[in-house]
Amino acid sequence: MSKMTEKGNPSVIAIDLDGTIVGKSNVISLNILEKLNVLKNRMPIIIATGRTLIGSRDILNQFQPKFPVIFFDGRLIYQPSGDILLLSHCLPSKLVSLVKLRFGSSHYIVEECTELIPHTRESGISYVMSFGIPRSFISKNISGINPIYMYLKPKHRDNDEDYCHLYSIAKKYSAEVYVTGNGWTVIRMQNHTKCTALEYLGDKYGFTMSDVLAFGDGENDRDMLKNAAISIVMFNASESLKKIATIIAGSVDEDGALLFLEKILENGKIDLE
C-alpha cells in the first residue's frame, strides 16, 4: 500500500456513517454513494461506525464495501465479502453469567454480537418495540459467541434496581455501562475505539494513522479524528470536536463530505492551503 507522500494526499479514508454521510433519510445520499463507489476501487474506504452489524445491514447492501468495516465503535471488525469476522472484543463469559444470574428474573435481557439473541420471547418483543427494528432481526438460535453488547431493561417500573452492583461487576472485568435514551442499560468492553480498530487494520494491511483521512461528527469519532493525518469534521458536530479538525465541512444534510470526496477523485489530494 502506498504511503502518504505529502500532506493532504491520503492513501486511506476512514468515514463515519450517522451524522457524517447518513442523515435523516437513514441512507447514504446518492451523490456521496456515487463518489464512494468510484473511490473504493482506487483506495481503501473504511466505514467506521458506532452502529452494530445488524443495524448496518441496509447501509452495507447499499454501499457494498470492499474493505473491512468497523462496527460497535471499534469493538468488531467484519469483512462483508467472504462473511469474515476479523476481530471482536466480546464480554467475558464470567461477566455474562454474573449479569444473567443477578438480573435475569427482573429484567429483559438481549445479547448482541453478529446476531440479536433475546433471553426470552418477551425480551425480544420489548427490544424490538424500543428500538423500532424488524422482528426478523431477532435470532432464535444461540450463536455460541459471547456478546459484544448486553442490553438490560427492568420488566416493571418499580423494579428499577440500584445499578451500583452492576457498575461494580462491569468495572472488575474492564467493561463499561451506559443507559440509552429509551431506558436500556448497555454493557460493553471499555478502551476500544474506532482508532484502535484502524490501528489493527493498519498492522494487517500496511498503513498507519498518518496515512488516514478521517471524516466524523461525534464524540465516538474523537480518537480517530485526533490521530488521523487529516480530520474532516462536519458542521453539525460539537464545537469541542471542531477544535481538533483539520477542516470543517458542511453539515450532513448538505452532503458536506461530498466536496472533499470530489477533490480526492479529481486531484488525488485535498488542498490544505
Backbone bond lengths (Angstrom), bond angles and torsions (degrees), N, CA, C in turn:
res aa  C-N    CA-C-N  psi(-1)  N-CA   C-N-CA  omega(-1)  CA-C   N-CA-C  phi
1 M - - - 1.458 - - 1.517 109.62 -
2 S 1.331 116.75 132.88 1.459 120.02 -179.91 1.512 111.36 -69.12
3 K 1.326 116.51 148.28 1.448 122.02 -179.41 1.522 110.36 -94.19
4 M 1.327 116.03 163.65 1.450 121.15 177.11 1.520 108.00 -72.75
5 T 1.320 117.55 106.80 1.458 121.60 -173.10 1.518 112.96 -83.36
6 E 1.325 117.29 -21.27 1.453 120.73 177.66 1.517 108.96 -150.98
7 K 1.319 115.37 156.02 1.458 120.32 -177.90 1.522 109.60 -60.86
8 G 1.308 116.56 131.15 1.462 121.56 179.59 1.506 113.53 97.65
9 N 1.336 116.75 -3.88 1.455 120.88 -177.08 1.529 109.66 -112.27
10 P 1.331 118.68 86.47 1.471 121.07 -173.95 1.520 112.43 -77.94
11 S 1.333 116.05 150.91 1.460 120.13 173.01 1.526 111.59 -111.55
12 V 1.349 117.05 -9.59 1.458 123.14 177.99 1.522 108.61 -140.26
13 I 1.325 117.20 136.99 1.464 121.51 174.84 1.522 108.71 -114.17
14 A 1.334 116.15 126.24 1.469 122.18 173.00 1.518 107.41 -112.01
15 I 1.306 116.99 127.24 1.462 119.12 -171.33 1.531 111.81 -138.02
16 D 1.314 114.69 128.46 1.461 122.60 176.88 1.532 109.68 -73.48
17 L 1.321 116.94 163.28 1.463 120.95 177.38 1.526 111.92 -98.35
18 D 1.333 116.76 -81.42 1.462 121.10 -170.71 1.531 111.78 -65.10
19 G 1.317 114.81 125.79 1.453 120.37 -179.50 1.512 113.63 86.55
20 T 1.343 116.26 -6.74 1.471 120.70 -179.15 1.529 110.74 -116.61
21 I 1.329 117.10 -59.03 1.473 119.70 174.41 1.521 111.82 -124.14
22 V 1.322 116.76 -1.45 1.475 121.47 175.60 1.521 108.11 -120.72
23 G 1.330 115.40 118.56 1.459 120.69 -179.10 1.513 112.57 -108.57
24 K 1.315 115.75 -142.88 1.459 121.49 -175.18 1.527 112.98 -64.00
25 S 1.318 116.67 -25.53 1.467 120.33 -178.90 1.525 112.27 -72.56
26 N 1.345 116.09 -15.89 1.467 122.76 179.35 1.522 113.12 68.45
27 V 1.320 116.73 18.72 1.464 121.97 173.58 1.528 108.31 -137.91
28 I 1.321 116.29 163.23 1.465 120.72 174.47 1.525 107.66 -73.02
29 S 1.326 116.61 133.49 1.463 119.15 -179.80 1.528 109.89 -62.59
30 L 1.315 116.26 152.07 1.464 120.72 -175.75 1.518 112.10 -62.90
31 N 1.333 117.98 -35.74 1.467 120.78 -179.85 1.527 111.13 -65.56
32 I 1.326 116.37 -45.80 1.461 119.78 179.15 1.525 110.39 -68.81
33 L 1.315 117.09 -40.01 1.468 120.90 178.93 1.527 110.83 -58.50
34 E 1.322 116.55 -41.42 1.464 120.62 179.35 1.527 110.99 -59.30
35 K 1.341 117.03 -45.39 1.471 120.79 -179.19 1.521 111.22 -67.84
36 L 1.318 117.08 -42.06 1.457 120.50 -179.92 1.526 111.38 -63.02
37 N 1.321 116.60 -37.37 1.461 120.21 -179.02 1.526 111.75 -67.23
38 V 1.321 116.70 -30.33 1.475 119.60 174.89 1.524 109.85 -76.47
39 L 1.327 116.41 -46.14 1.459 120.91 -177.05 1.527 113.25 -63.00
40 K 1.330 117.59 -34.51 1.467 119.67 -176.05 1.520 112.08 -66.14
41 N 1.338 117.37 -14.88 1.457 120.78 175.36 1.523 111.94 -90.28
42 R 1.344 116.84 -4.77 1.463 121.55 -178.99 1.523 112.95 -111.17
43 M 1.326 116.73 -29.28 1.460 120.50 -174.75 1.521 109.22 -157.07
44 P 1.342 117.76 161.16 1.468 119.05 177.60 1.530 111.83 -65.45
45 I 1.318 116.02 126.17 1.457 122.98 170.47 1.521 106.34 -110.54
46 I 1.337 116.07 113.77 1.465 120.48 -176.07 1.523 109.42 -108.76
47 I 1.318 116.62 111.46 1.457 120.90 172.77 1.523 107.85 -72.58
48 A 1.332 116.02 126.86 1.467 121.59 179.46 1.522 107.55 -126.92
49 T 1.314 116.33 104.92 1.460 120.39 -170.09 1.524 112.57 -128.57
50 G 1.306 115.20 154.38 1.454 120.70 171.71 1.515 111.86 -82.39
51 R 1.316 116.38 -10.04 1.465 120.49 178.65 1.524 111.12 -64.73
52 T 1.308 114.43 157.79 1.454 119.89 172.72 1.527 108.77 -82.49
53 L 1.311 116.25 168.47 1.460 120.22 177.82 1.523 110.37 -61.37
54 I 1.315 116.72 -44.25 1.464 120.78 -179.71 1.526 110.70 -63.90
55 G 1.332 115.77 -41.77 1.465 119.90 -178.87 1.513 114.51 -72.05
56 S 1.337 116.98 -3.94 1.475 121.23 -178.38 1.523 113.02 -109.75
57 R 1.318 116.88 5.57 1.468 119.93 -173.67 1.528 113.13 -54.84
58 D 1.318 116.44 -47.25 1.464 119.51 -177.32 1.524 111.32 -63.70
59 I 1.343 116.74 -39.03 1.463 120.68 179.40 1.527 110.11 -66.50
60 L 1.319 117.37 -41.90 1.465 120.76 179.07 1.524 111.15 -62.87
61 N 1.312 116.39 -39.99 1.463 120.15 177.50 1.517 111.33 -66.51
62 Q 1.327 116.25 -32.81 1.460 120.98 -179.08 1.530 111.49 -74.12
63 F 1.325 116.88 -46.78 1.474 121.26 -173.80 1.527 113.13 -91.96
64 Q 1.321 118.25 -35.24 1.459 123.91 -177.95 1.531 111.56 52.32
65 P 1.333 116.74 68.83 1.466 120.96 -175.73 1.521 113.15 -65.69
66 K 1.315 115.77 146.96 1.456 121.58 176.06 1.522 111.38 -88.83
67 F 1.341 116.44 -27.52 1.449 121.92 -175.25 1.526 109.54 -101.48
68 P 1.332 118.41 158.15 1.470 120.16 178.19 1.528 112.13 -56.13
69 V 1.330 115.02 151.04 1.461 122.44 -177.82 1.530 109.35 -112.03
70 I 1.329 115.59 140.06 1.465 122.14 178.48 1.525 108.64 -97.59
71 F 1.341 116.49 124.31 1.464 122.20 179.71 1.531 110.00 -119.15
72 F 1.320 116.04 173.46 1.470 122.08 174.22 1.534 111.51 52.56
73 D 1.344 116.91 36.89 1.476 120.41 -179.53 1.528 112.67 54.46
74 G 1.330 116.72 38.76 1.454 120.74 174.40 1.513 115.13 101.73
75 R 1.318 117.45 1.24 1.468 119.60 -176.24 1.520 113.58 -91.07
76 L 1.313 117.05 -7.88 1.462 120.69 177.76 1.522 108.94 -147.18
77 I 1.331 115.80 134.44 1.466 121.75 174.01 1.523 107.31 -122.29
78 Y 1.322 114.49 126.83 1.467 120.54 -172.18 1.518 109.68 -133.13
79 Q 1.334 115.95 135.74 1.453 121.85 176.33 1.531 108.75 -100.82
80 P 1.348 117.71 103.18 1.470 119.55 -176.33 1.527 113.17 -58.11
81 S 1.336 116.73 -43.83 1.461 118.30 177.17 1.525 108.17 -74.88
82 G 1.289 115.90 112.73 1.457 121.11 -176.36 1.513 112.92 102.88
83 D 1.351 116.18 -11.17 1.468 121.05 178.10 1.534 110.68 53.07
84 I 1.348 115.11 54.64 1.464 121.10 -174.55 1.524 110.17 -111.60
85 L 1.312 116.25 127.17 1.457 122.56 174.72 1.523 107.57 -91.15
86 L 1.341 116.89 109.19 1.457 121.12 -175.11 1.526 112.80 -85.68
87 L 1.330 116.87 -36.04 1.464 120.59 -175.78 1.516 109.19 -156.39
88 S 1.322 116.79 138.06 1.463 120.18 174.74 1.518 109.20 -146.70
89 H 1.315 115.94 130.21 1.460 122.42 176.70 1.532 107.38 -102.48
90 C 1.319 114.72 87.88 1.459 121.46 -174.61 1.526 111.39 -89.42
91 L 1.313 115.69 159.38 1.454 121.35 174.36 1.526 109.19 -69.95
92 P 1.330 117.84 140.02 1.475 119.82 -179.77 1.523 111.74 -66.17
93 S 1.312 115.47 148.92 1.470 121.53 -176.52 1.521 111.91 -57.26
94 K 1.315 117.24 -40.11 1.459 120.75 -178.56 1.522 111.31 -62.39
95 L 1.322 116.90 -42.31 1.465 120.38 178.57 1.528 110.70 -64.94
96 V 1.317 117.24 -44.72 1.466 121.59 178.83 1.523 110.33 -57.98
97 S 1.322 116.43 -44.19 1.471 120.75 -179.81 1.521 111.95 -64.75
98 L 1.327 116.89 -40.94 1.466 120.76 179.97 1.528 111.55 -64.92
99 V 1.333 116.39 -40.66 1.468 120.56 179.29 1.523 110.41 -65.11
100 K 1.323 117.14 -43.06 1.466 120.66 178.93 1.529 110.62 -62.43
101 L 1.312 115.83 -42.38 1.464 120.32 -178.18 1.520 111.39 -65.71
102 R 1.325 116.51 -41.26 1.467 121.11 -175.06 1.522 112.70 -78.84
103 F 1.333 117.59 -36.36 1.461 120.76 -170.82 1.535 113.94 -118.84
104 G 1.316 117.51 -1.95 1.458 120.30 -173.13 1.507 115.61 -59.81
105 S 1.333 118.20 -35.05 1.457 120.17 -176.83 1.523 113.05 -85.43
106 S 1.320 117.22 -22.18 1.467 120.54 -174.19 1.525 113.89 -106.25
107 H 1.324 117.12 -8.34 1.460 120.59 -174.38 1.527 112.03 -131.50
108 Y 1.328 114.25 151.62 1.457 119.65 164.79 1.529 106.14 -75.53
109 I 1.322 117.44 136.83 1.457 121.26 -179.74 1.529 109.03 -132.45
110 V 1.333 115.17 132.64 1.459 121.89 176.50 1.528 108.00 -132.68
111 E 1.319 116.50 136.18 1.458 121.98 176.90 1.524 109.32 -108.43
112 E 1.337 115.39 146.56 1.466 118.11 179.20 1.518 111.12 -140.97
113 C 1.326 114.46 129.07 1.456 122.47 166.81 1.528 105.65 -132.86
114 T 1.308 117.62 -99.76 1.467 120.30 172.90 1.526 111.06 -89.04
115 E 1.337 115.98 -10.22 1.465 121.99 176.84 1.528 109.38 -137.27
116 L 1.314 115.92 161.56 1.464 122.30 172.86 1.520 108.62 -97.34
117 I 1.324 116.40 118.65 1.462 121.12 -177.16 1.528 109.01 -118.05
118 P 1.338 119.15 102.65 1.470 120.36 175.26 1.515 110.97 -79.16
119 H 1.325 116.59 146.66 1.465 119.40 179.75 1.517 111.68 -74.67
120 T 1.321 116.19 -27.99 1.457 121.33 176.31 1.527 108.59 -139.65
121 R 1.318 116.00 164.73 1.465 120.00 176.08 1.516 110.54 -59.14
122 E 1.339 116.74 -39.77 1.468 121.17 -179.27 1.530 110.99 -65.23
123 S 1.338 116.70 -35.41 1.470 120.26 177.32 1.525 110.21 -62.53
124 G 1.335 115.77 -42.56 1.460 120.20 179.54 1.512 112.28 -64.15
125 I 1.337 116.88 -42.96 1.469 121.05 179.99 1.518 110.49 -63.99
126 S 1.329 117.10 -43.87 1.457 121.02 179.93 1.524 111.17 -62.39
127 Y 1.333 116.39 -41.25 1.464 120.92 179.98 1.531 110.76 -65.02
128 V 1.316 116.32 -46.36 1.469 121.19 179.89 1.526 110.95 -59.44
129 M 1.327 116.77 -43.61 1.462 120.74 -179.33 1.534 111.22 -67.44
130 S 1.324 117.16 -36.79 1.460 120.98 -177.96 1.523 112.38 -71.09
131 F 1.332 116.80 -41.48 1.460 120.72 -173.00 1.530 113.36 -101.06
132 G 1.338 116.23 -5.44 1.460 119.43 175.67 1.516 114.70 66.02
133 I 1.321 117.13 35.33 1.460 120.31 179.40 1.529 109.67 -103.66
134 P 1.334 117.79 157.70 1.465 120.08 178.04 1.525 111.83 -64.41
135 R 1.322 116.36 145.80 1.466 119.84 177.85 1.523 111.68 -63.12
136 S 1.318 116.85 -22.04 1.466 120.17 179.84 1.529 111.99 -65.10
137 F 1.340 116.63 -17.38 1.462 119.92 178.84 1.529 111.62 -74.29
138 I 1.323 116.29 -18.24 1.462 120.51 -178.53 1.517 109.76 -81.91
139 S 1.333 115.95 127.00 1.456 120.59 -179.02 1.528 110.39 -93.70
140 K 1.320 115.63 145.73 1.459 121.30 175.99 1.522 111.41 -98.60
141 N 1.336 115.35 -2.38 1.453 120.28 -176.63 1.523 111.03 -104.52
142 I 1.304 116.82 146.44 1.454 122.01 174.12 1.525 107.83 -84.64
143 S 1.336 116.69 121.77 1.466 120.43 -172.99 1.515 113.12 -75.17
144 G 1.327 118.10 -25.82 1.449 120.56 -175.92 1.511 113.46 84.87
145 I 1.347 116.94 -2.05 1.458 122.53 177.96 1.515 108.79 -105.58
146 N 1.316 117.00 134.10 1.461 119.47 176.19 1.525 110.20 -60.73
147 P 1.329 117.49 148.55 1.458 119.76 -177.79 1.529 112.89 -71.36
148 I 1.310 115.79 152.47 1.462 121.39 169.24 1.524 108.90 -86.78
149 Y 1.338 115.34 -38.82 1.458 121.31 173.94 1.528 109.22 -120.04
150 M 1.330 116.31 142.28 1.463 122.26 164.96 1.517 107.47 -117.19
151 Y 1.328 116.59 131.78 1.458 122.73 179.66 1.531 109.07 -110.51
152 L 1.324 116.78 133.59 1.468 122.07 177.72 1.522 109.51 -130.33
153 K 1.344 115.27 141.92 1.458 120.24 174.13 1.521 108.85 -147.66
154 P 1.352 118.03 133.36 1.469 120.17 -179.66 1.526 111.56 -59.68
155 K 1.317 116.30 140.46 1.463 120.29 178.48 1.526 111.51 -72.35
156 H 1.326 116.82 -26.77 1.457 121.39 -179.79 1.529 109.07 -135.47
157 R 1.308 115.64 149.58 1.466 119.60 -177.39 1.520 111.80 -61.39
158 D 1.311 116.46 -36.71 1.463 118.97 -179.78 1.518 111.90 -80.15
159 N 1.333 114.71 5.35 1.464 119.80 179.91 1.524 110.81 -108.67
160 D 1.327 115.64 22.34 1.463 121.43 -179.83 1.525 108.59 -80.87
161 E 1.321 115.65 82.14 1.448 121.88 -171.20 1.526 112.74 -67.28
162 D 1.289 114.36 163.70 1.460 121.31 173.73 1.529 108.80 -66.59
163 Y 1.344 116.97 122.54 1.446 120.58 -175.00 1.525 112.33 -91.72
164 C 1.313 117.80 8.44 1.471 119.91 179.11 1.523 110.78 -56.33
165 H 1.340 115.33 -39.54 1.461 119.87 179.88 1.520 110.76 -64.41
166 L 1.333 116.38 -40.13 1.459 120.61 179.83 1.526 110.67 -64.83
167 Y 1.331 117.60 -45.54 1.461 121.41 178.33 1.525 110.47 -59.47
168 S 1.313 116.09 -40.23 1.459 121.37 -179.14 1.527 111.10 -65.39
169 I 1.323 116.33 -43.88 1.469 120.74 178.78 1.530 109.86 -63.44
170 A 1.333 115.68 -46.58 1.461 120.35 -177.04 1.530 110.96 -60.57
171 K 1.315 116.13 -45.53 1.463 120.71 -178.73 1.525 111.09 -59.26
172 K 1.311 116.87 -37.73 1.465 121.61 -179.35 1.523 111.16 -60.07
173 Y 1.342 116.12 -30.65 1.459 120.61 -177.77 1.537 112.17 -106.45
174 S 1.326 116.77 22.11 1.479 122.85 177.94 1.524 112.14 58.81
175 A 1.336 115.00 36.14 1.461 121.07 175.74 1.522 109.31 -110.56
176 E 1.316 115.66 164.56 1.458 121.03 178.76 1.516 109.88 -127.52
177 V 1.321 115.84 159.82 1.461 122.01 -175.61 1.520 108.82 -130.22
178 Y 1.326 116.37 136.39 1.466 120.25 172.13 1.522 108.93 -145.39
179 V 1.318 116.27 164.24 1.467 121.86 -177.02 1.520 109.24 -114.75
180 T 1.320 116.80 131.60 1.462 121.43 178.63 1.522 110.48 -78.23
181 G 1.311 115.55 168.22 1.460 120.38 -179.75 1.510 113.93 -65.87
182 N 1.334 116.99 -20.95 1.467 119.77 179.74 1.525 112.69 -102.29
183 G 1.336 116.26 18.38 1.449 119.81 168.42 1.510 117.71 90.53
184 W 1.320 118.60 7.80 1.459 121.10 175.71 1.525 109.74 -91.22
185 T 1.310 115.86 137.66 1.459 121.48 175.07 1.524 108.17 -93.95
186 V 1.335 116.08 131.93 1.463 121.43 -176.24 1.526 109.46 -115.84
187 I 1.325 115.94 134.62 1.452 122.74 175.92 1.527 107.95 -114.35
188 R 1.322 116.37 131.36 1.460 121.16 178.76 1.527 109.44 -151.88
189 M 1.318 117.11 161.82 1.453 121.05 178.17 1.521 109.60 -70.95
190 Q 1.329 116.40 143.85 1.458 120.64 -179.03 1.532 110.93 -95.38
191 N 1.331 115.17 172.18 1.473 123.64 175.57 1.522 113.80 65.98
192 H 1.327 116.37 28.97 1.456 120.63 171.95 1.525 107.80 -124.16
193 T 1.320 116.89 131.51 1.459 121.95 -175.66 1.530 109.98 -135.92
194 K 1.305 115.01 173.65 1.455 119.48 174.42 1.527 110.79 -61.32
195 C 1.330 116.08 -33.78 1.464 120.24 179.73 1.530 111.49 -67.08
196 T 1.327 117.32 -44.29 1.471 118.68 179.04 1.524 110.68 -64.27
197 A 1.326 116.90 -33.69 1.465 120.15 177.02 1.533 110.62 -68.22
198 L 1.329 117.37 -40.13 1.457 120.64 177.05 1.526 111.33 -64.41
199 E 1.325 116.23 -38.16 1.467 119.51 177.40 1.521 110.87 -64.00
200 Y 1.322 116.67 -38.19 1.467 120.43 176.00 1.535 110.03 -61.29
201 L 1.331 116.98 -46.39 1.464 120.42 179.39 1.524 110.47 -66.17
202 G 1.336 116.91 -34.41 1.458 120.01 177.66 1.517 112.20 -62.22
203 D 1.329 116.44 -41.33 1.462 120.35 177.09 1.519 110.78 -63.37
204 K 1.313 115.66 -34.58 1.473 120.76 -176.79 1.531 112.44 -78.71
205 Y 1.341 116.23 -36.96 1.462 119.56 -172.40 1.527 113.89 -112.95
206 G 1.335 117.49 0.18 1.458 119.07 171.97 1.517 116.10 86.25
207 F 1.314 117.66 42.48 1.464 120.37 171.81 1.526 108.80 -139.76
208 T 1.328 116.14 165.46 1.457 121.89 175.86 1.526 108.62 -124.25
209 M 1.325 116.15 174.43 1.459 119.52 179.20 1.532 111.75 -64.74
210 S 1.311 117.54 -19.05 1.476 120.17 176.95 1.524 111.60 -73.98
211 D 1.315 117.88 -5.43 1.465 122.72 175.48 1.529 112.79 -101.61
212 V 1.342 116.21 -1.58 1.465 120.58 -167.67 1.531 112.32 -102.04
213 L 1.318 114.45 133.01 1.464 123.15 166.04 1.519 106.54 -102.06
214 A 1.331 117.72 120.52 1.462 121.47 -175.16 1.518 111.65 -115.24
215 F 1.324 115.80 136.96 1.464 123.55 173.88 1.528 108.50 -111.40
216 G 1.334 116.97 135.81 1.459 118.82 176.60 1.508 112.67 -166.22
217 D 1.338 114.90 173.93 1.469 118.88 -177.81 1.533 113.65 -144.62
218 G 1.351 117.48 -9.00 1.461 118.85 -171.72 1.511 113.35 -122.35
219 E 1.335 114.74 171.17 1.458 119.90 179.06 1.521 111.54 -62.20
220 N 1.321 117.31 -29.51 1.461 119.35 178.05 1.529 112.51 -71.63
221 D 1.336 116.70 -6.33 1.470 121.69 175.84 1.528 111.96 -98.18
222 R 1.321 117.48 -7.56 1.468 120.56 -169.33 1.527 112.63 -56.14
223 D 1.315 117.18 -49.95 1.455 120.93 -177.05 1.529 110.85 -61.41
224 M 1.313 116.30 -42.57 1.463 121.26 178.08 1.523 111.50 -63.04
225 L 1.323 116.34 -46.22 1.463 121.36 -178.77 1.531 111.67 -66.59
226 K 1.320 115.98 -40.10 1.460 121.11 -177.69 1.528 111.79 -65.10
227 N 1.328 117.23 -32.85 1.459 121.01 -174.34 1.522 114.17 -99.04
228 A 1.319 117.60 -9.94 1.463 120.65 179.04 1.530 110.39 -73.75
229 A 1.329 116.41 154.89 1.458 121.10 177.19 1.527 110.81 -62.91
230 I 1.327 115.67 -41.03 1.469 122.18 177.67 1.517 107.53 -131.50
231 S 1.327 115.49 128.81 1.469 119.45 178.56 1.520 109.06 -118.95
232 I 1.314 115.32 122.91 1.462 121.81 178.08 1.522 107.44 -109.54
233 V 1.328 115.48 114.54 1.461 122.25 -175.30 1.520 108.59 -107.81
234 M 1.321 115.62 135.55 1.454 120.03 -176.84 1.524 111.68 -73.42
235 F 1.320 115.69 152.24 1.473 121.21 -179.56 1.518 111.61 -61.17
236 N 1.325 117.40 -28.65 1.467 121.57 -179.59 1.527 113.12 -79.95
237 A 1.334 117.82 3.00 1.467 121.80 177.60 1.524 110.36 -76.47
238 S 1.322 116.32 169.57 1.466 121.09 177.49 1.524 110.17 -70.47
239 E 1.315 116.07 158.05 1.460 120.62 178.33 1.525 110.28 -63.38
240 S 1.315 116.63 -34.24 1.455 120.85 178.72 1.524 111.33 -62.23
241 L 1.322 116.60 -41.03 1.463 120.07 -179.61 1.529 111.00 -71.60
242 K 1.321 116.29 -35.77 1.465 119.65 179.91 1.522 111.94 -61.86
243 K 1.329 116.76 -26.55 1.466 120.34 -177.95 1.522 112.61 -66.12
244 I 1.334 118.13 -22.25 1.471 119.89 179.87 1.525 111.55 -99.19
245 A 1.328 117.80 4.32 1.460 121.38 -175.43 1.528 111.83 -77.63
246 T 1.320 115.56 142.91 1.459 121.11 166.52 1.521 108.90 -73.81
247 I 1.332 114.77 -41.14 1.462 122.49 -178.98 1.523 108.32 -140.61
248 I 1.329 116.52 142.47 1.463 121.21 172.95 1.526 107.93 -105.11
249 A 1.319 115.16 121.16 1.467 121.00 -179.18 1.523 110.16 -91.32
250 G 1.327 115.77 174.64 1.457 120.21 172.67 1.525 110.06 -67.43
251 S 1.304 116.14 177.30 1.468 120.09 -177.33 1.521 110.95 -75.30
252 V 1.316 115.92 164.42 1.453 121.27 178.71 1.525 110.57 -62.38
253 D 1.334 117.35 -34.36 1.465 120.77 -179.55 1.527 112.09 -68.21
254 E 1.347 115.94 -19.64 1.470 121.40 178.35 1.531 111.63 -100.86
255 D 1.329 116.97 11.63 1.473 121.06 -174.44 1.524 110.36 54.82
256 G 1.336 115.67 47.79 1.458 120.68 -174.51 1.518 114.75 -58.61
257 A 1.330 117.92 -26.68 1.470 120.33 -179.92 1.528 112.09 -76.26
258 L 1.318 116.94 -17.44 1.459 121.13 -171.83 1.527 112.40 -60.35
259 L 1.316 117.48 -44.78 1.467 121.69 -177.78 1.522 111.07 -55.47
260 F 1.318 117.20 -41.77 1.458 121.05 -175.48 1.520 111.89 -77.01
261 L 1.321 116.85 -32.39 1.462 119.79 173.77 1.529 110.11 -66.20
262 E 1.320 116.42 -38.08 1.471 120.66 177.50 1.525 110.95 -64.62
263 K 1.348 117.03 -40.32 1.467 120.35 -179.92 1.523 111.14 -64.12
264 I 1.319 116.87 -39.27 1.459 120.05 178.72 1.525 110.13 -66.28
265 L 1.322 116.65 -39.89 1.463 120.50 178.97 1.526 111.21 -65.56
266 E 1.315 116.82 -40.19 1.470 121.03 -175.85 1.525 112.51 -79.03
267 N 1.342 115.86 -42.05 1.461 119.60 -170.49 1.529 114.02 -115.52
268 G 1.324 116.59 -11.76 1.452 119.86 -175.08 1.515 113.70 74.66
269 K 1.330 116.94 6.88 1.464 121.06 -177.78 1.518 110.23 -157.86
270 I 1.316 115.13 171.65 1.464 122.26 174.38 1.515 107.92 -117.70
271 D 1.307 116.50 126.20 1.471 121.27 179.40 1.516 108.64 -75.16
272 L 1.326 116.79 118.22 1.458 121.31 -178.36 1.520 112.88 -96.81
273 E 1.305 116.16 1.90 1.479 119.12 -179.39 1.524 111.25 -75.67
